[in-house]
Amino acid sequence: MAKASGPQRGSPTRYIVAMVALLGAMVTLPAGFIQMIVALQRGGYGTTSNTLAFVTMAFGGALLGVGIALLIWEISIRNNIRH
């Protein structure tokens, strides 16, 4: 399999999806932490609200990871950085 020769162009769709994922992470992670604080004040560990807070923070972390990965991928293509 031959590598592609010549410059590659970046994808605006990938860039927009990365930015939306990062913005979603900036909203979701603090919301998860606030849910965790409220859950711990009300009843501690093992409650359904605590589980919801963990799921919210996990979703925010996943958005953060996807956003950073897509952004690195897009910037490396736009700047012609090959690995």
Backbone as CSV, one residue per row, in Angstrom:
resi,resn,N_x,N_y,N_z,CA_x,CA_y,CA_z,C_x,C_y,C_z
1,MET,0.833,-1.170,0.000,0.000,0.000,0.000,0.887,1.245,0.000
2,ALA,0.704,2.089,-0.960,1.520,3.290,-1.095,0.916,4.432,-0.296
3,LYS,1.789,5.237,0.265,1.318,6.420,0.974,0.856,7.463,-0.030
4,ALA,-0.064,8.281,0.400,-0.557,9.337,-0.473,0.533,10.385,-0.652
5,SER,0.773,10.756,-1.882,1.782,11.778,-2.141,1.101,13.123,-2.330
6,GLY,1.821,14.163,-2.050,1.272,15.494,-2.201,0.581,15.958,-0.927
7,PRO,0.271,17.234,-0.873,-0.352,17.773,0.336,-1.810,17.317,0.469
8,GLN,-2.199,17.107,1.704,-3.591,16.779,1.991,-4.271,18.035,2.514
9,ARG,-5.560,18.110,2.244,-6.310,19.259,2.744,-7.085,18.856,3.980
10,GLY,-7.248,19.793,4.868,-8.009,19.543,6.075,-9.498,19.503,5.796
11,SER,-10.230,18.991,6.738,-11.673,18.868,6.600,-12.363,19.854,7.542
12,PRO,-13.172,20.760,7.012,-13.906,21.678,7.885,-14.890,20.940,8.790
13,THR,-15.427,19.829,8.303,-16.369,19.056,9.117,-15.675,18.497,10.348
14,ARG,-14.487,17.966,10.190,-13.737,17.409,11.320,-13.403,18.517,12.318
15,TYR,-13.059,19.688,11.823,-12.730,20.812,12.695,-13.961,21.268,13.478
16,ILE,-15.092,21.351,12.824,-16.330,21.782,13.493,-16.768,20.748,14.527
17,VAL,-16.695,19.462,14.181,-17.069,18.412,15.134,-16.149,18.457,16.358
18,ALA,-14.858,18.712,16.149,-13.923,18.820,17.273,-14.297,19.992,18.174
19,MET,-14.627,21.122,17.584,-14.984,22.296,18.387,-16.297,22.078,19.152
20,VAL,-17.265,21.451,18.505,-18.537,21.165,19.179,-18.313,20.195,20.338
21,ALA,-17.473,19.182,20.129,-17.179,18.219,21.193,-16.471,18.899,22.362
22,LEU,-15.535,19.793,22.069,-14.833,20.495,23.149,-15.767,21.438,23.910
23,LEU,-16.633,22.126,23.188,-17.602,22.997,23.864,-18.579,22.178,24.695
24,GLY,-19.005,21.035,24.168,-19.886,20.151,24.930,-19.209,19.638,26.189
25,ALA,-17.921,19.347,26.107,-17.180,18.892,27.282,-17.070,19.995,28.329
26,MET,-16.906,21.251,27.871,-16.799,22.364,28.823,-18.111,22.614,29.552
27,VAL,-19.220,22.170,28.981,-20.512,22.307,29.649,-20.808,21.079,30.501
28,THR,-20.509,19.891,29.960,-20.904,18.648,30.597,-20.069,18.350,31.850
29,LEU,-18.774,18.593,31.815,-17.935,18.280,32.970,-18.296,19.098,34.218
30,PRO,-18.451,20.413,34.123,-18.883,21.139,35.323,-20.285,20.729,35.795
31,ALA,-21.162,20.410,34.843,-22.504,19.957,35.244,-22.414,18.646,36.019
32,GLY,-21.528,17.753,35.597,-21.341,16.496,36.313,-20.779,16.711,37.706
33,PHE,-19.832,17.634,37.843,-19.275,17.922,39.157,-20.328,18.544,40.085
34,ILE,-21.154,19.410,39.543,-22.229,19.993,40.353,-23.224,18.920,40.774
35,GLN,-23.576,18.011,39.849,-24.459,16.895,40.206,-23.834,16.036,41.293
36,MET,-22.516,15.828,41.229,-21.829,15.027,42.240,-21.888,15.690,43.599
37,ILE,-21.676,16.991,43.644,-21.732,17.713,44.916,-23.120,17.603,45.524
38,VAL,-24.146,17.805,44.703,-25.524,17.720,45.203,-25.835,16.307,45.665
39,ALA,-25.393,15.298,44.919,-25.655,13.901,45.289,-24.972,13.547,46.607
40,LEU,-23.758,14.018,46.806,-23.048,13.713,48.051,-23.663,14.446,49.236
41,GLN,-24.186,15.628,49.024,-24.837,16.351,50.116,-26.159,15.698,50.510
42,ARG,-26.824,15.076,49.556,-28.137,14.489,49.841,-28.070,13.084,50.430
43,GLY,-27.128,12.263,49.952,-27.202,10.903,50.458,-25.931,10.101,50.350
44,GLY,-24.927,10.616,49.758,-23.677,9.890,49.699,-23.596,8.918,48.548
45,TYR,-22.706,7.948,48.715,-22.427,7.000,47.644,-23.529,5.948,47.545
46,GLY,-23.657,5.382,46.345,-24.608,4.298,46.129,-25.995,4.739,45.727
47,THR,-26.209,6.018,45.553,-27.528,6.495,45.160,-27.598,6.631,43.650
48,THR,-28.806,6.677,43.110,-28.957,6.817,41.660,-28.477,8.180,41.174
49,SER,-28.625,9.212,41.987,-28.143,10.525,41.566,-26.618,10.541,41.479
50,ASN,-25.967,9.768,42.330,-24.513,9.656,42.262,-24.087,8.942,40.981
51,THR,-24.824,7.895,40.614,-24.535,7.184,39.371,-24.727,8.094,38.175
52,LEU,-25.775,8.894,38.185,-26.017,9.840,37.093,-24.892,10.863,36.988
53,ALA,-24.368,11.303,38.124,-23.257,12.249,38.113,-22.013,11.614,37.504
54,PHE,-21.738,10.342,37.851,-20.593,9.649,37.257,-20.763,9.478,35.752
55,VAL,-21.966,9.145,35.318,-22.224,8.973,33.883,-22.054,10.309,33.157
56,THR,-22.521,11.388,33.749,-22.380,12.716,33.142,-20.911,13.101,33.014
57,MET,-20.132,12.836,34.063,-18.707,13.168,33.990,-17.972,12.266,32.990
58,ALA,-18.367,11.011,32.899,-17.747,10.114,31.918,-18.059,10.569,30.497
59,PHE,-19.291,10.988,30.269,-19.667,11.494,28.950,-18.880,12.764,28.618
60,GLY,-18.710,13.641,29.587,-17.908,14.847,29.375,-16.462,14.519,29.078
61,GLY,-15.910,13.526,29.759,-14.541,13.095,29.487,-14.398,12.495,28.102
62,ALA,-15.407,11.738,27.678,-15.377,11.166,26.329,-15.435,12.269,25.274
63,LEU,-16.282,13.265,25.493,-16.333,14.397,24.563,-15.000,15.129,24.509
64,LEU,-14.377,15.298,25.659,-13.079,15.975,25.711,-12.028,15.185,24.937
65,GLY,-11.998,13.879,25.132,-11.029,13.047,24.425,-11.235,13.053,22.923
66,VAL,-12.485,12.929,22.500,-12.789,12.931,21.064,-12.454,14.281,20.453
67,GLY,-12.800,15.358,21.152,-12.517,16.694,20.635,-11.033,16.953,20.479
68,ILE,-10.240,16.566,21.478,-8.793,16.782,21.394,-8.186,15.921,20.295
69,ALA,-8.618,14.657,20.195,-8.073,13.773,19.162,-8.382,14.300,17.764
70,LEU,-9.608,14.737,17.539,-9.974,15.265,16.225,-9.224,16.557,15.914
71,LEU,-9.043,17.382,16.913,-8.328,18.638,16.702,-6.854,18.388,16.372
72,ILE,-6.220,17.465,17.076,-4.826,17.123,16.767,-4.723,16.544,15.363
73,TRP,-5.652,15.664,15.009,-5.656,15.062,13.681,-5.791,16.136,12.601
74,GLU,-6.728,17.064,12.800,-6.979,18.111,11.813,-5.779,19.048,11.682
75,ILE,-5.206,19.446,12.805,-4.068,20.363,12.754,-2.861,19.685,12.116
76,SER,-2.664,18.395,12.383,-1.524,17.706,11.776,-1.691,17.579,10.264
77,ILE,-2.909,17.413,9.786,-3.133,17.354,8.341,-2.957,18.727,7.705
78,ARG,-3.495,19.759,8.351,-3.385,21.108,7.792,-1.950,21.593,7.740
79,ASN,-1.123,21.168,8.696,0.276,21.603,8.729,1.215,20.588,8.100
80,ASN,0.657,19.572,7.466,1.415,18.558,6.733,2.454,17.864,7.625
81,ILE,2.021,17.457,8.826,2.862,16.704,9.747,2.536,15.234,9.552
82,ARG,3.503,14.468,9.113,3.268,13.036,8.862,3.995,12.215,9.891
83,HIS,3.366,11.119,10.279,3.964,10.238,11.297,4.455,8.976,10.653
